[in-house]
């Protein structure tokens, strides 16, 4: 539910980093259908290659990949191998992992001052 997603973003200090949320029950179809991700990308006017998805489930990875997104797998509920086998290009235990901040998030932000 939206309330859970918003709570988690606030708890992680990421609430201001998200311009839109894709909530399964608010989408035309639920994961693993790509609709939740495709609808958010459309609302934001963002191309899939300019965004990342963070997922801890196989259905979520399939959904995001179906919408054309690169997926960071969170190893909170599934083993790293399972997440990678289903399309995650990077797996991390949590959002504090330096590989995330020095890799894909840095790439999306671009050079300093951009």
C-alpha positions, 0 to 999 in steps of 0.5 A, a space after each residue: 500500500 501507498 502508506 507503507 511505501 511512503 513510510 519506508 521512504 521517509 524512514 530511509 531519508 529518501 522521501 524527497 528523492 522520489 517524484 512519483 511512486 508506483 503502487 501495484 494496487 493503483 496500476 492498471 495491472 499488478 506485478 509481474 506485469 510492467 504496468 506499474 513501472 510503465 505508468 510511473 515512467 509515463 507520468 514523469 515523462 522519463 525514458 526507462 534508460 534514465 531511471 532505476 528500479 529497486 526490487 526484492 522480488 522476482 515478480 518486481 524484477 520481471 515487471 521492471 525489466 518488462 518496462 525497460 528498466 535496469 534493476 537493482 536487486 535488494 537481497 532482503 528477501 531473496 538470494 543474490 543468485 535468484 535476483 541476478 538470474 531474473 534480471 537484476 544487474 546489481 544486488 545490494 543488501 541495503 541502500 547504504 551499499 557504496 556500489 550503489 552510490 558509486 555506480 548506477 546512482 552516480 551515473 544517473 546524477 551525471 557530473 557534478 553541477 549538471 
